[in-house]
Amino acid sequence: MAILAASIIVLFITGSSNRNRKFDPRITLRNRDKIPYGTYVAYQNLKSIFPGSKVFRNRRAPGYWDSLDTYGSGQVYISISHRFLASEEEFQKLLDFVESGNDVFISARYISADVERTLSCTTTSFELNVFTDGGAEKMEIMLNNPPFRNRNKYYYPGKKFNTYFSTIDTSITRVLGHDESGHPNFIQMKRGKGDLFLHLEPLAYCNYFLLHRENISYYEQTLSMLDADAEKIVWDDYYLYKRSHYDRPENKRSWLAVLFRYPALKAALLTAIFTLLLYAILEMRRKQRMIPVVLKPRNDSMDFAKTIGRLYHDKGDHKNLSKKMAAYFLEHVRNRYKLTTVNLDEEFIRNLRFKTNVEEHEIRGIVSFIKYLDDVPAINQKELIDFHKQLEGFYKKG
């Protein structure tokens, strides 16, 4: 009872530290939550019910426990959750654990179809009702006598889950408790060397219920059915978190919803979001750089050749200009047709004729004039013009 007293003091201090604090209606059933519908008191008082045992927490599926011996005995497994959604394989491992000499206590407002089928029972569930202090309605549950000392009724002016067993296998089931309408909501089944307990009102283990009047007696009497000499007590969170997304929307608060509770912060966030959206839209526009004007490339080599040609022509040095034109022709033949121009003989004329479309007499005329330049001191303008025409004809055909 010392732990219970400490829990009450802690809850009283934290609950009265702010007079303007509102009642938190969330149903979490988490053992670290000190809000009305958490299970902090139930978890902290396990040592008072099982003083010689070690208490552990578990978040792993049956068969993969790190704090329980699957094939050992003298252990207690406690699961309090919204929905006990065990698969057929998971529940079979729990039953094997019970048959080895361990106790399993499950409290949930809904159990899976696989569990119902395995235990030959069915449950009926209604929507959640919300009642407040002073209301005419309340949650009321009771324990049977025997096995308990007396048939006491327990109630509190809070929320309740209207879930009960509509059918059970009486040959293997013992009814331990009822709801206010007389429907069974707490049963016991003997399996091998151990016991399986199914309880359908998990809010009977929330802080609000246990700290209301003498309701802690309900907690003490129900858990007294478990093995008092157990070496390990394991509080299971696996089924509390396994299907947490099934919880009702009003029981969940996203981080965005918490931020939006404050008007100033909400306005600031909306302004920031709108500004970022506007910036993104404006930046999505295509930005085209100015296209520079590209001038037509000039043939500087041609300009240079024309300039040099005019220079020699204006000076009247027709032979020198003809030699320059001949040298350019021979360079052209060497580079394009890969022919040697050391000897301008018949073989050279045949090879050049073979590699070009120029007639032999035209090539022979060009070669003859080049040789002619070496034998005369000067040439006239007409000879220069004729040589130029011969070369232009070669370039066009070759």
C-alpha positions as CSV (number, residue, x, y, z in Angstrom):
1,M,0.0,0.0,0.0
2,A,3.0,2.3,0.4
3,I,3.5,2.4,-3.4
4,L,-0.2,3.1,-3.9
5,A,0.0,6.0,-1.4
6,A,3.0,7.4,-3.2
7,S,1.2,7.1,-6.6
8,I,-1.8,9.0,-5.2
9,I,0.5,11.8,-3.8
10,V,2.3,12.1,-7.2
11,L,-0.9,12.2,-9.1
12,F,-2.4,14.7,-6.7
13,I,0.6,17.0,-6.9
14,T,0.9,16.9,-10.7
15,G,-2.8,17.2,-11.1
16,S,-3.1,20.3,-8.8
17,S,0.1,22.2,-10.0
18,N,-2.0,24.1,-12.4
19,R,-5.6,25.1,-11.4
20,N,-6.5,25.9,-15.0
21,R,-5.4,22.5,-16.2
22,K,-8.2,20.8,-18.2
23,F,-9.3,17.2,-17.9
24,D,-7.4,15.1,-20.4
25,P,-10.0,12.6,-22.0
26,R,-7.5,10.6,-24.0
27,I,-7.5,6.9,-23.4
28,T,-3.9,5.7,-23.7
29,L,-3.7,2.8,-21.3
30,R,0.1,3.4,-21.2
31,N,1.9,2.5,-18.0
32,R,3.9,5.7,-18.0
33,D,0.9,8.1,-18.4
34,K,-0.4,9.8,-15.3
35,I,-3.5,11.2,-17.1
36,P,-6.9,9.8,-16.0
37,Y,-7.0,7.0,-18.6
38,G,-3.4,5.9,-18.3
39,T,-2.3,2.9,-16.3
40,Y,0.5,4.4,-14.2
41,V,-1.0,3.4,-10.9
42,A,-1.7,-0.2,-12.0
43,Y,1.8,-0.7,-13.2
44,Q,3.5,0.9,-10.2
45,N,1.5,-1.2,-7.8
46,L,2.5,-4.6,-9.2
47,K,5.3,-4.8,-6.6
48,S,2.7,-4.6,-3.8
49,I,0.8,-7.5,-5.3
50,F,3.8,-9.5,-6.1
51,P,6.4,-8.4,-3.5
52,G,8.9,-11.3,-4.3
53,S,8.8,-11.0,-8.0
54,K,10.8,-9.0,-10.6
55,V,8.8,-6.8,-12.9
56,F,9.6,-6.4,-16.6
57,R,8.2,-4.7,-19.6
58,N,7.8,-6.4,-23.0
59,R,7.2,-5.1,-26.6
60,R,7.8,-8.2,-28.5
61,A,5.4,-10.7,-30.1
62,P,4.7,-14.0,-28.3
63,G,7.6,-16.5,-28.7
64,Y,10.1,-13.7,-29.2
65,W,10.2,-12.4,-25.7
66,D,13.4,-11.2,-24.1
67,S,12.3,-11.3,-20.5
68,L,10.1,-14.5,-20.5
69,D,11.1,-18.1,-20.7
70,T,8.7,-19.6,-23.3
71,Y,9.1,-23.1,-21.9
72,G,9.6,-22.2,-18.2
73,S,7.1,-21.9,-15.4
74,G,6.3,-19.6,-12.5
75,Q,5.8,-16.5,-14.7
76,V,2.9,-14.0,-15.1
77,Y,2.0,-12.2,-18.3
78,I,-0.2,-9.1,-18.2
79,S,-1.6,-7.3,-21.2
80,I,-3.9,-4.3,-21.0
81,S,-4.8,-2.7,-24.3
82,H,-7.6,-1.4,-26.5
83,R,-7.6,-4.4,-28.8
84,F,-6.0,-7.8,-28.2
85,L,-5.4,-8.5,-31.9
86,A,-3.5,-11.7,-31.6
87,S,-3.2,-14.0,-34.6
88,E,-3.9,-17.7,-34.4
89,E,-0.2,-18.4,-34.3
90,E,0.5,-15.8,-31.6
91,F,-2.3,-16.9,-29.4
92,Q,-1.3,-20.6,-29.7
93,K,2.2,-19.6,-28.4
94,L,0.5,-17.9,-25.4
95,L,-1.6,-21.0,-24.8
96,D,1.6,-23.1,-24.9
97,F,3.1,-20.7,-22.4
98,V,0.1,-21.1,-20.1
99,E,0.2,-24.9,-20.3
100,S,3.8,-24.9,-19.2
101,G,2.7,-23.5,-15.8
102,N,2.3,-19.8,-16.3
103,D,-0.5,-17.3,-15.9
104,V,-1.7,-15.0,-18.6
105,F,-4.0,-12.0,-17.8
106,I,-5.5,-10.1,-20.8
107,S,-7.7,-7.1,-20.5
108,A,-9.0,-5.5,-23.7
109,R,-12.3,-4.2,-25.0
110,Y,-11.9,-6.3,-28.2
111,I,-10.3,-9.6,-28.8
112,S,-9.5,-11.0,-32.3
113,A,-11.7,-13.5,-34.1
114,D,-8.8,-16.0,-34.0
115,V,-8.9,-15.9,-30.2
116,E,-12.6,-16.2,-30.0
117,R,-12.6,-19.2,-32.3
118,T,-9.8,-20.9,-30.3
119,L,-11.6,-20.4,-27.0
120,S,-15.1,-21.2,-28.4
121,C,-16.5,-17.8,-27.2
122,T,-17.9,-14.7,-28.7
123,T,-18.0,-11.1,-27.5
124,T,-20.4,-8.2,-28.0
125,S,-19.1,-4.6,-28.1
126,F,-20.8,-1.2,-28.2
127,E,-19.6,2.3,-28.9
128,L,-17.7,4.2,-26.2
129,N,-19.8,6.3,-23.9
130,V,-18.5,9.3,-22.1
131,F,-19.8,10.3,-18.7
132,T,-18.6,13.0,-16.4
133,D,-18.8,13.6,-12.6
134,G,-22.3,14.2,-11.4
135,G,-23.9,12.4,-14.4
136,A,-26.6,9.9,-13.9
137,E,-24.7,7.2,-15.8
138,K,-21.5,5.6,-14.7
139,M,-19.3,2.5,-15.3
140,E,-20.3,-0.3,-12.8
141,I,-18.7,-3.7,-12.6
142,M,-18.7,-6.5,-10.0
143,L,-16.8,-9.6,-8.9
144,N,-18.4,-12.9,-8.1
145,N,-18.4,-14.6,-4.8
146,P,-16.8,-17.1,-4.9
147,P,-13.9,-17.0,-5.7
148,F,-13.7,-13.5,-4.2
149,R,-14.5,-12.5,-0.7
150,N,-17.8,-10.8,-1.4
151,R,-19.9,-9.6,-4.4
152,N,-18.8,-5.9,-4.3
153,K,-19.8,-3.4,-6.9
154,Y,-17.3,-0.9,-8.2
155,Y,-18.1,2.2,-10.2
156,Y,-16.8,5.6,-11.2
157,P,-18.2,8.5,-13.2
158,G,-16.0,8.1,-16.2
159,K,-15.8,6.4,-19.6
160,K,-16.6,2.7,-20.2
161,F,-16.4,0.1,-22.8
162,N,-19.6,-1.8,-23.0
163,T,-18.1,-5.2,-24.0
164,Y,-19.1,-8.6,-22.6
165,F,-19.0,-12.3,-23.4
166,S,-22.2,-13.2,-25.3
167,T,-21.4,-16.9,-25.4
168,I,-18.8,-19.0,-23.6
169,D,-17.9,-22.7,-23.2
170,T,-19.1,-23.4,-19.7
171,S,-17.3,-26.7,-19.6
172,I,-13.9,-25.0,-19.6
173,T,-14.7,-21.5,-18.4
174,R,-15.3,-20.0,-15.0
175,V,-17.0,-16.6,-14.8
176,L,-15.3,-14.3,-12.3
177,G,-17.1,-10.9,-12.9
178,H,-20.0,-9.2,-14.6
179,D,-20.9,-5.7,-15.8
180,E,-23.8,-3.6,-14.5
181,S,-26.3,-5.6,-16.7
182,G,-25.2,-8.9,-15.4
183,H,-23.2,-9.9,-18.5
184,P,-20.0,-11.8,-17.9
185,N,-16.9,-9.7,-18.6
186,F,-14.2,-11.5,-16.7
187,I,-13.5,-15.3,-17.2
188,Q,-10.9,-17.8,-16.2
189,M,-9.8,-20.9,-18.2
190,K,-7.6,-23.7,-16.9
191,R,-5.0,-24.7,-19.5
192,G,-2.5,-27.4,-18.5
193,K,-0.5,-26.2,-15.5
194,G,-1.5,-22.6,-15.8
195,D,-4.5,-20.3,-16.1
196,L,-5.7,-17.9,-18.7
197,F,-7.7,-14.8,-17.7
198,L,-9.8,-12.7,-20.1
199,H,-11.1,-9.4,-19.0
200,L,-13.2,-7.1,-21.2
201,E,-13.1,-3.7,-19.3
202,P,-9.5,-2.4,-19.5
203,L,-10.7,1.0,-18.1
204,A,-11.0,-0.8,-14.7
205,Y,-7.2,-0.5,-14.5
206,C,-6.9,3.1,-15.5
207,N,-5.7,5.8,-13.0
208,Y,-9.1,7.4,-12.7
209,F,-11.0,4.2,-11.8
210,L,-8.4,2.9,-9.4
211,L,-8.1,6.2,-7.5
212,H,-11.9,6.7,-7.2
213,R,-13.0,5.8,-3.7
214,E,-12.1,2.2,-2.8
215,N,-11.7,0.9,-6.4
216,I,-8.1,-0.2,-5.7
217,S,-9.7,-3.2,-4.1
218,Y,-10.9,-4.3,-7.5
219,Y,-7.3,-4.2,-8.8
220,E,-6.0,-6.1,-5.8
221,Q,-8.7,-8.9,-5.9
222,T,-8.5,-9.5,-9.7
223,L,-4.7,-9.8,-9.7
224,S,-4.7,-11.9,-6.6
225,M,-6.0,-14.7,-8.9
226,L,-2.6,-14.8,-10.5
227,D,0.3,-16.9,-9.1
228,A,1.5,-15.0,-6.1
229,D,4.8,-16.9,-6.1
230,A,5.7,-16.1,-9.6
231,E,9.4,-15.2,-10.2
232,K,8.7,-12.8,-13.1
233,I,5.9,-10.4,-13.8
234,V,5.8,-9.1,-17.3
235,W,3.7,-6.1,-18.3
236,D,3.2,-6.4,-22.1
237,D,2.9,-3.4,-24.4
238,Y,3.0,-5.3,-27.7
239,Y,-0.7,-5.4,-28.3
240,L,-1.1,-1.8,-27.0
241,Y,1.0,-0.5,-29.9
242,K,0.5,-3.2,-32.5
243,R,-2.7,-1.6,-33.9
244,S,-2.5,1.9,-32.5
245,H,-3.7,3.3,-35.9
246,Y,-7.1,1.7,-35.2
247,D,-7.7,4.1,-32.3
248,R,-10.4,6.7,-32.6
249,P,-9.3,10.1,-34.1
250,E,-10.4,12.0,-31.0
251,N,-7.9,10.0,-29.0
252,K,-4.9,11.0,-31.2
253,R,-3.3,14.3,-31.6
254,S,-0.8,14.9,-34.3
255,W,2.1,17.4,-33.8
256,L,0.4,19.7,-36.3
257,A,-2.8,19.7,-34.3
258,V,-0.9,20.5,-31.1
259,L,0.8,23.5,-32.8
260,F,-2.5,24.8,-34.2
261,R,-3.9,25.0,-30.6
262,Y,-2.1,28.3,-30.2
263,P,-3.6,31.1,-32.4
264,A,-0.4,33.1,-32.8
265,L,1.7,30.1,-33.7
266,K,-1.0,28.9,-36.1
267,A,-1.1,32.3,-37.9
268,A,2.7,32.3,-38.1
269,L,2.8,28.7,-39.5
270,L,0.1,29.5,-42.1
271,T,1.9,32.7,-43.2
272,A,5.2,30.7,-43.6
273,I,3.5,28.0,-45.6
274,F,1.7,30.5,-47.8
275,T,5.0,32.4,-48.4
276,L,6.9,29.2,-49.3
277,L,4.1,28.2,-51.7
278,L,4.1,31.6,-53.4
279,Y,7.9,31.5,-53.7
280,A,7.8,28.0,-55.2
281,I,5.1,29.1,-57.8
282,L,7.1,32.2,-58.8
283,E,10.3,30.3,-59.1
284,M,8.6,27.7,-61.3
285,R,8.5,30.2,-64.2
286,R,11.0,29.5,-66.9
287,K,13.8,31.9,-67.0
288,Q,15.4,32.4,-70.5
289,R,18.7,34.1,-70.9
290,M,19.2,36.6,-73.7
291,I,20.4,34.9,-76.9
292,P,23.5,36.7,-78.2
293,V,23.7,37.8,-81.9
294,V,26.1,35.4,-83.7
295,L,27.6,37.0,-86.8
296,K,28.4,35.0,-89.9
297,P,32.0,33.8,-89.7
298,R,34.3,35.6,-92.1
299,N,36.8,33.7,-94.3
300,D,39.9,35.5,-93.3
301,S,42.1,33.2,-95.3
302,M,40.2,34.1,-98.5
303,D,40.6,37.8,-97.7
304,F,44.3,37.4,-97.1
305,A,44.7,35.5,-100.5
306,K,42.8,38.2,-102.3
307,T,44.9,40.9,-100.7
308,I,48.2,39.2,-101.6
309,G,46.9,38.6,-105.2
310,R,46.0,42.3,-105.6
311,L,49.3,43.3,-104.3
312,Y,51.3,41.3,-106.9
313,H,48.8,42.2,-109.7
314,D,49.0,45.9,-109.0
315,K,52.9,45.7,-109.1
316,G,52.7,43.9,-112.4
317,D,54.9,41.0,-111.2
318,H,52.9,38.4,-113.0
319,K,55.5,35.7,-112.9
320,N,56.0,36.0,-109.1
321,L,52.2,35.8,-108.7
322,S,52.0,32.8,-111.0
323,K,54.7,31.0,-109.0
324,K,52.7,31.6,-105.8
325,M,49.7,30.2,-107.5
326,A,51.7,27.2,-108.6
327,A,53.1,26.6,-105.1
328,Y,49.6,26.7,-103.7
329,F,48.5,24.2,-106.3
330,L,51.3,21.7,-105.6
331,E,50.6,22.1,-101.8
332,H,47.0,21.3,-102.5
333,V,47.9,18.1,-104.4
334,R,50.2,16.9,-101.7
335,N,47.7,17.5,-98.9
336,R,44.6,16.2,-100.6
337,Y,45.8,13.5,-102.9
338,K,48.9,12.4,-101.0
339,L,51.1,12.6,-104.1
340,T,54.7,13.7,-104.3
341,T,55.5,16.8,-106.4
342,V,59.2,16.5,-106.6
343,N,59.1,15.2,-110.2
344,L,56.3,16.6,-112.4
345,D,56.6,13.8,-114.9
346,E,54.3,11.5,-116.8
347,E,53.8,9.3,-113.8
348,F,52.7,12.3,-111.7
349,I,50.2,13.3,-114.4
350,R,48.8,9.7,-114.6
351,N,48.5,9.4,-110.8
352,L,46.8,12.8,-110.5
353,R,44.4,11.9,-113.3
354,F,43.6,8.7,-111.6
355,K,42.7,10.4,-108.3
356,T,40.7,13.3,-109.8
357,N,37.9,13.8,-112.3
358,V,40.1,16.2,-114.3
359,E,41.0,15.5,-117.9
360,E,44.5,14.5,-118.6
361,H,45.1,17.4,-121.1
362,E,44.0,19.9,-118.4
363,I,46.5,18.5,-115.9
364,R,49.2,18.4,-118.5
365,G,48.5,22.1,-119.4
366,I,49.0,23.1,-115.7
367,V,52.1,21.1,-115.3
368,S,53.6,22.4,-118.6
369,F,52.9,26.0,-117.5
370,I,54.6,25.4,-114.1
371,K,57.7,24.1,-115.9
372,Y,57.4,27.0,-118.3
373,L,57.7,29.5,-115.4
374,D,61.2,28.3,-114.7
375,D,62.4,28.9,-118.2
376,V,61.2,32.5,-118.9
377,P,62.2,35.8,-117.2
378,A,58.6,37.2,-117.2
379,I,55.0,36.5,-118.4
380,N,52.3,38.8,-119.5
381,Q,48.8,39.4,-118.0
382,K,47.1,37.2,-120.5
383,E,49.2,34.2,-119.6
384,L,48.5,34.9,-115.9
385,I,44.8,35.0,-116.6
386,D,44.9,31.7,-118.6
387,F,46.8,30.0,-115.8
388,H,44.3,31.2,-113.2
389,K,41.4,29.8,-115.3
390,Q,43.2,26.4,-115.6
391,L,43.6,26.2,-111.8
392,E,40.0,27.3,-111.1
393,G,38.8,24.5,-113.4
394,F,41.0,22.0,-111.7
395,Y,39.7,23.0,-108.2
396,K,36.1,22.8,-109.3
397,K,36.4,19.3,-110.9
398,G,38.9,17.8,-108.4
